[in-house]
Amino acid sequence: MSALVLALFAGAVVGLALGALGGGGSVLAVPALIYLLGFTPAAATTAALIIVTATSLTALYAHARTGDVRWKAGALFAAAGLLPAAAAGAAAARLPQPVLTAAFAGVAALAAVAMLRPTRSAPGPAADGARPAKAAGTGAGLGALTGLLGVGGGFLAVPALVTVLAFEMQAAVGTSLLVISANSLASLTTRGATTAGVDWAVVGPFAGAAILGAWDGKRLAAKVTGILLQRTFGVILLAVAVFMLADALT
């Protein structure tokens, strides 16, 4: 199978996940770029940030049109994580890669369990301005984990928004895209030199398919219940956790 076909297929899956679930883009894109398209881990991380940034901004626009983004809480959540992410990123350079991979898998598993547990009914749109201290504290913690583990953070932002800030699932998905966009843009600014070597013949079609997939994901999210989306996301997280733990131990 050609690299172009693989890039289009993987991009569609990444976009579908981001559009419907508000996360999982980097978690899915990086392994696809490495194992399907032959990128090195460093190149895959930079390419994934480009793809996820473009796709998240597109999906964010789609969710904003339907009122599923809590702008105030999301902006506070994202801003609070920027400095902790930078500090944790510096610390991560001193840790062995298998340790980081195992830690990533453990956090993903805990997030999956939180998403699969029954949750209380969430408040309505008025929650946008509520719980600023919780939003800032949770955002800072998420930023530290994101910087340490090297992923955009959407797969952690959604369960955090649902379980800590009591967002309903669709609002958590839309607001998570705001957090992902901010984190990804911030990360790209520190990787300016590495973007020069990006293989645009692969990254371009990958990103294009992901953007189109994000619109399909948004339509899918509008047709199914929040509980079903939440449980689907939990199952995906568990699968990612198992794969990454196996990779760390082998």
Buried (B, 14 or more C-beta within 10 A) or exposed (E): EEBBEBBBBBBBBBBBBBBBBBBBBBBBBBBBBBEBBEBEEEBBBBBBBBBBBBBBBBBBBBBBEEEBBBEBBBBBBBBBBBEBBBBBBEEBEEEEEEEBBBBBBBBBBBBBBBBBEEBEEBBEEEBBEBBEEBBBBBBBBBBBBBBBBBBBBBBBBBBBBBBBBBBBBBBBBBBBBBBBBBBBBBBBEEBEEBBEEBBEEBBBBBBBBBBBBBBBBBEBBEEEEBEEBBBBBBEBBBEBBBBBBEBBEE
